[in-house]
Amino acid sequence: MRKLVAALLVTGLASSPALAEFPEKPVEVIVGYSAGGGTDVMARTVAQFLEKELGEGASIVVKNMPGAGGQIGFTEVSKANPDGYTLGTFNLPAALALTKDREADYDVNSFTYLANFVEDPNTVVVSASSNFETLDEFLAWAKENPGAMTFGLSSLGGNDHFSANMMAAASGAEFTLVPFKGAAMARTALLGGHVSAGTMALSQTTEFKDDLRVLAVLSEERSPFRPEVPTAKELGYDVQMSSLRGIVAPAGMDAEITDKIRAALNAVNENPDFQQMMAKQGNPMAFVSGDAFEQLAKKQDDVAQAIWDETPWK
């Protein structure tokens, strides 16, 4: 009897189809912005290296779903089947700021946090023709003339807006915030003398070194892209804010699949060719994965909530 049971078990195991190795079909990466932008370029760069790391036959398809400031794409990822075949780009603080000023079908707990690749720090900038040579001079004037300093932003409810608020709180200065429809318009207004100063991501200043004077970078350490520019922190203002870009999946993904994708993304990050390509694109890299990425997102969510509670932007 025991031999019969054993034989049946062996036969049953032999006739069962082997579990398919992930991935057995194309993996889709959803980008909540239009093709050609910084997030899209990052996603396509990661995708080409991730295909190789996931093994022979793996295929990554990047799908753009722009609209509502990225909300359409973020929502699509959060509602997808958590089987590893739908990933998405994730922008901080933008993705979570969107959950404060409107109805959203996701929150900070709606995702499996895989890896962040880019941390593009904000800056405090003035025109190259400005009288302000240093951050201290700039802030001293702003404090002596409350509200007279016009501060250009790409929009409300994002890293530019949060940078300005945090800089004001840390210094005691009072700015008049002037939001625009995008960083390019804010930069044009600054260069044209329509606003006195601005804040934008460091990468948005690199092609305008002769036209813009960067007074400070809002990061923990000086950027290798502009090593001559001090951080606000070293000047006595502990303000850090950046535009972060990473890869997430829906919450509840199987642990084995999560570990496999995270390991592959770690390998992508360590690839010298990938690092060289990202540097050539002007992407300041700051790789964080797994739990550390999730904690980073929760910290950004807290910042967005605090600013919304104090000074709601809608």
ZAZA-211118 format. One line per field, with one value per residue (C-alpha): x, z, y. Coordinates in nm, 2 decimals, padded with zeros to 4 digits. Layout:
u = [X_...]
w = [Z_...]
v = [Y_...]
***
This chain:
u = [00.00_00.28_00.45_00.13_00.09_00.45_00.42_00.10_00.27_00.58_00.35_00.15_00.46_00.60_00.28_00.24_00.37_00.68_00.63_00.72_01.02_00.95_00.92_00.74_00.58_00.67_00.70_00.54_00.68_00.42_00.55_00.30_00.45_00.51_00.79_01.11_01.10_01.34_01.13_01.07_01.44_01.53_01.27_01.39_01.75_01.67_01.45_01.73_01.96_01.69_01.60_01.95_01.95_01.62_01.76_01.74_01.41_01.30_01.12_01.05_00.79_00.77_00.42_00.35_00.03_00.06_-00.20_-00.31_00.04_00.13_-00.17_-00.31_00.01_00.05_-00.31_-00.27_00.03_-00.14_-00.45_-00.26_-00.23_00.08_00.23_00.55_00.43_00.33_00.59_00.59_00.80_00.75_00.83_00.88_00.74_00.51_00.33_00.23_00.17_-00.11_-00.29_-00.32_-00.49_-00.73_-00.91_-00.67_-00.71_-00.37_-00.16_00.19_00.09_-00.03_00.30_00.59_00.90_01.17_01.44_01.51_01.77_01.77_01.79_01.79_01.84_01.67_01.86_01.82_01.90_01.91_01.99_02.36_02.30_02.16_02.32_02.31_02.63_02.57_02.28_02.34_02.31_01.99_01.83_01.94_01.76_01.45_01.43_01.47_01.20_00.93_00.73_00.93_01.14_00.94_01.03_00.96_00.84_00.75_00.42_00.25_00.25_00.58_00.95_00.99_00.71_00.82_01.18_01.07_00.85_01.12_01.38_01.15_01.09_01.46_01.58_01.29_01.26_00.93_00.89_00.61_00.57_00.50_00.40_00.43_00.33_00.66_01.03_01.10_00.86_00.98_01.34_01.24_01.07_01.38_01.61_01.38_01.38_01.01_01.09_01.38_01.48_01.37_01.42_01.45_01.62_01.99_01.97_01.75_02.03_02.32_02.27_02.24_02.56_02.63_02.28_02.20_02.38_02.32_02.35_02.29_02.21_01.94_02.11_02.31_02.63_02.77_02.68_02.95_02.78_02.84_03.10_03.18_02.82_02.77_02.48_02.23_02.31_02.68_02.57_02.36_02.02_01.93_01.70_01.70_01.46_01.49_01.31_01.34_01.27_01.24_01.06_00.77_00.51_00.16_00.14_00.12_00.36_00.49_00.81_01.01_00.92_00.99_01.34_01.42_01.33_01.51_01.82_01.80_01.77_02.06_02.27_02.15_02.27_02.61_02.67_02.94_02.78_02.45_02.62_02.80_02.48_02.30_02.58_02.58_02.21_02.28_02.09_02.23_02.21_02.12_02.04_01.81_01.62_01.37_01.28_01.51_01.32_00.98_01.10_01.22_00.87_00.70_00.93_00.84_00.47_00.50_00.67_00.39_00.12_00.28_00.30_-00.05_-00.18_00.00_-00.03_-00.26_-00.19_-00.54]
w = [00.00_00.09_-00.24_-00.43_-00.25_-00.32_-00.68_-00.72_-00.56_-00.79_-01.09_-00.99_-00.94_-01.27_-01.46_-01.30_-01.51_-01.37_-01.22_-01.49_-01.43_-01.39_-01.63_-01.88_-02.06_-02.12_-01.81_-01.86_-01.70_-01.68_-01.70_-01.59_-01.81_-02.18_-02.38_-02.39_-02.04_-01.76_-01.60_-01.94_-02.02_-01.69_-01.73_-02.08_-01.97_-01.67_-01.89_-02.14_-01.87_-01.66_-01.96_-01.95_-01.57_-01.57_-01.80_-02.15_-02.32_-02.08_-02.24_-02.08_-02.25_-02.15_-02.17_-02.13_-01.96_-01.91_-01.75_-01.43_-01.32_-01.33_-01.13_-01.42_-01.43_-01.06_-01.02_-01.30_-01.13_-00.78_-00.92_-01.13_-01.05_-00.82_-01.02_-01.13_-01.48_-01.41_-01.27_-01.28_-01.24_-00.91_-00.86_-00.52_-00.37_-00.67_-00.66_-00.29_-00.31_-00.55_-00.28_-00.06_-00.29_-00.47_-00.45_-00.53_-00.56_-00.40_-00.11_00.03_00.12_-00.23_-00.37_-00.34_-00.33_-00.56_-00.62_-00.65_-00.90_-00.93_-00.67_-00.85_-00.57_-00.57_-00.58_-00.49_-00.81_-00.93_-01.26_-01.34_-01.35_-01.00_-00.72_-00.49_-00.49_-00.19_-00.02_00.29_00.10_-00.07_00.26_00.45_00.19_00.19_00.57_00.56_00.29_00.38_00.08_-00.17_-00.29_-00.57_-00.59_-00.92_-00.91_-01.17_-00.99_-00.66_-00.47_-00.57_-00.49_-00.60_-00.38_-00.08_-00.12_-00.11_00.20_00.38_00.29_00.43_00.75_00.81_00.74_00.87_00.53_00.37_-00.01_-00.25_-00.44_-00.82_-00.97_-01.34_-01.57_-01.57_-01.49_-01.84_-01.79_-01.44_-01.57_-01.85_-01.61_-01.39_-01.68_-01.80_-01.47_-01.40_-01.07_-00.84_-00.77_-00.81_-00.71_-00.96_-00.98_-01.04_-01.37_-01.49_-01.44_-01.60_-01.95_-01.83_-01.63_-01.79_-01.73_-01.38_-01.06_-00.82_-00.47_-00.29_-00.35_-00.12_-00.06_00.21_00.02_-00.27_-00.62_-00.84_-01.12_-00.95_-00.68_-00.65_-00.52_-00.14_00.01_00.21_00.51_00.51_00.51_00.82_00.67_00.71_00.41_00.18_-00.10_-00.43_-00.72_-00.69_-00.96_-00.90_-00.98_-00.79_-00.83_-00.68_-00.31_-00.22_-00.47_-00.40_-00.19_-00.43_-00.74_-00.54_-00.44_-00.79_-00.94_-00.66_-00.71_-01.09_-01.03_-00.79_-01.06_-01.31_-01.07_-01.03_-01.41_-01.51_-01.86_-01.69_-01.46_-01.75_-01.95_-01.66_-01.60_-01.97_-01.94_-01.64_-01.40_-01.04_-00.91_-00.55_-00.55_-00.26_-00.27_-00.07_00.29_00.26_-00.04_00.13_00.44_00.21_00.05_00.39_00.49_00.17_00.24_00.59_00.44_00.19_00.45_00.69_00.42_00.30_00.66_00.71_00.37_00.14_-00.22_-00.36]
v = [00.00_00.24_00.16_00.23_00.57_00.66_00.56_00.77_01.07_01.05_01.01_01.31_01.52_01.41_01.50_01.84_02.13_02.30_02.64_02.89_03.10_03.48_03.65_03.43_03.73_04.10_04.32_04.66_04.98_05.25_05.61_05.88_06.14_06.20_06.04_06.23_06.38_06.31_06.03_05.87_05.87_05.72_05.44_05.35_05.35_05.12_04.90_04.81_04.70_04.53_04.30_04.16_04.11_03.93_03.66_03.54_03.60_03.88_04.17_04.52_04.74_05.11_05.25_05.63_05.72_06.10_06.32_06.48_06.55_06.19_06.07_05.86_05.65_05.62_05.50_05.25_05.09_05.09_04.90_04.65_04.28_04.25_03.96_04.14_04.21_04.57_04.81_05.19_05.50_05.68_06.05_06.20_06.41_06.47_06.13_06.17_06.54_06.46_06.27_06.58_06.83_06.60_06.27_05.99_05.61_05.54_05.65_05.58_05.22_05.13_05.02_04.77_04.99_04.84_05.09_05.47_05.57_05.94_06.22_06.55_06.81_07.14_07.47_07.83_08.03_08.39_08.54_08.58_08.95_08.96_09.16_08.86_08.67_08.44_08.27_08.48_08.80_08.68_08.58_08.89_09.11_08.89_08.92_09.30_09.32_09.07_08.95_09.16_08.87_08.70_08.33_08.14_07.78_07.52_07.46_07.43_07.11_06.97_06.97_07.34_07.45_07.25_07.38_07.74_07.67_07.48_07.75_08.02_07.83_07.76_08.11_08.32_08.49_08.56_08.50_08.57_08.25_08.27_07.94_07.87_07.58_07.40_07.45_07.60_07.88_07.95_07.97_08.20_08.43_08.44_08.51_08.78_08.95_08.89_08.71_08.78_08.42_08.07_07.71_07.43_07.09_07.11_06.93_07.21_07.46_07.27_07.40_07.76_07.80_08.14_08.27_08.14_08.17_07.88_08.00_07.67_07.31_07.16_06.82_06.65_06.68_06.89_06.76_06.61_06.79_07.13_07.07_07.44_07.52_07.49_07.31_07.51_07.28_07.38_07.74_07.69_07.61_07.24_07.22_06.91_06.86_06.68_06.53_06.16_05.90_05.53_05.21_05.06_04.78_04.74_04.65_04.29_04.15_03.79_03.80_03.58_03.79_04.11_03.99_03.88_04.22_04.41_04.20_04.27_04.64_04.63_04.47_04.74_05.01_04.84_04.82_05.07_05.11_05.21_05.45_05.61_05.64_05.80_06.05_06.14_06.22_06.45_06.22_06.26_05.91_05.81_05.44_05.32_05.00_04.80_04.91_05.21_05.33_05.28_05.48_05.76_05.77_05.78_06.07_06.26_06.19_06.34_06.65_06.69_06.64_06.90_07.16_07.09_07.12_07.45_07.62_07.42_07.51_07.46]
***
